[in-house]
Amino acid sequence: MKIDILTLFPNMFDNIFNESIIKRAKENNLVEINIIDFRKYSLDPHQKVDDSPYGGGAGMVLTCQPIFDAIDDIKTKNSKVILLTPSGTPYKQKQAYDFSKEKHLIIICGHYEGFDERIRTLADYEISIGDYVLTGGEIPAMVIVDSVTRLIPGVINEESHICDSFNEDYLLDYPTYTKPRIYNNMEVPEILLSGDHKKIEEYRKKEAIKKTKEVRPDLRGE
Ligand code: ADE
């Protein structure tokens, strides 16, 4: 998969994709990630990319021209364009799965007070990563790239994400433990040491339901 990220702050991405699982996915050619400074598409003599809003109001607004020209340059028939905005559709694991099956994602990071409304016509998806306002779309882009890349076949062991929280069965992950068996007087539940796989599976399911009811009753429509 190829992912192009359009941003005005390319340095923000300096290290994030050069560590751990994403780094390995890149090295194994499972994903190609390009950080593109869309200021380079600006036709303004000073490479301006924003302007004051018509009708007045605080702050600056991203103008159409650099982003339209950038998309025109990099979009192909296999591309899906994602616009990041706090007023987009809330991002969910299901959407991450769907994105992980695409060939080419183009992610537009907004910044400043927002973008010219006409930029929305370029987007196949408008996505928000949560009900809070960040300074720009860069951190949301990192969230999307991370969550999508780990789902690309071959990036991690499939078993690791089949049991992820938020999968189709709408349960949070069950609690897991590792050695030592007792730490600061806290003991690993006996059943996990029993070797009885059927019982362990039942226990995990029960714990996952309990945790989901406590923390995220909304996931089960309760
Ligand atoms: N840009 C600013 N805040 C955002 C959010 N919550 N999600 C996506 N893009 C954003």
Residues whose N, C-alpha, C, O or C-beta is under 5 A from the ligand:
A	BS01	ADE	L84 T85 P86 I127 S128 I129 G130 Y132 V133 L134 T135 G136 G137 P140
